[in-house]
């Protein structure tokens, strides 16, 4: 075997290993993203967020009698909507690629149901 053949073989093996490492890194990234965006990963992140918030904001509270109960219910609904939006957007991003693709899908389905008449 000549030195040129040995160099060529060595370069071929190095290129193959470089591609193998790149493919392994790409596969690891995809697995990590899928685990983080999975419903279990999102629920875990939400639970950790709730626990951290509770731990940092916990303080002894003085009992106050509140007479206006109807005005307080809107705040609870807004709080739940604020918690649900990031989860919903993460699921939309995972399923459709983003809000734009979801809107495009909905518009295409609406246009299929209601074809516009041709103007003469």
C-alpha positions, 0 to 999 in steps of 0.5 A: 500500500502506498502512502497516498492510499493510506492517507486517502483511507485515513481521510475517508475514515475521519469523514465517516466518523465526523458524519457519525458524530453529527448524526448522533448529536442531531438524534440526541437533540431531537430526542431531547426536544421531544421529551421537553415538549411532551405533555409529561415534560410540560406538566413537570415544568408547570408543577416545578413552576407552581412549587417555586412560586409557592415557595418564594411567595409564601408568607403568613397572611392576615385573614381579611374579610372580603365582601365583594366576591363577584369581582374576584372571580375574573382574576382567577379566570385570567390567571388560569388563562395565563397559565394555559396559553404557554402550554397551548402555544407549545402544543400548537408549535409542536403539532403545526410548526407555529400559529401561522401554519395553524391559521393557514390550515383553518383558512384552507378548511373554511375555503374548502367548505364555502367556495366563493362564487365566480363573478361574471 
